[in-house]
Amino acid sequence: MNRELVEKTEAFLKETFDASPYLQAHPADKAYRLQHTYRVANIAKGIAE
């Protein structure tokens, strides 16, 4: 796995979430969506393997 690519993607995701007016107003949703993204990525990794 390309760790650098994963780190860049994670940074992009966090920056995008930080800039979202909806997620700024709903911080609990921000945390949930971030964790959801990690869960989906791990499922996709498992399928790919």
ChimeraX attribute file (.defattr): number of C-alpha atoms within 10 A of each C-alpha:
attribute: neighborCount
match mode: 1-to-1
recipient: residues
	/A:1	6
	/A:2	6
	/A:3	8
	/A:4	9
	/A:5	10
	/A:6	11
	/A:7	11
	/A:8	11
	/A:9	12
	/A:10	15
	/A:11	12
	/A:12	12
	/A:13	14
	/A:14	14
	/A:15	11
	/A:16	11
	/A:17	18
	/A:18	14
	/A:19	11
	/A:20	13
	/A:21	9
	/A:22	12
	/A:23	16
	/A:24	13
	/A:25	10
	/A:26	11
	/A:27	13
	/A:28	10
	/A:29	13
	/A:30	18
	/A:31	13
	/A:32	10
	/A:33	14
	/A:34	14
	/A:35	12
	/A:36	12
	/A:37	14
	/A:38	12
	/A:39	12
	/A:40	11
	/A:41	12
	/A:42	12
	/A:43	12
	/A:44	11
	/A:45	11
	/A:46	9
	/A:47	8
	/A:48	7
	/A:49	6
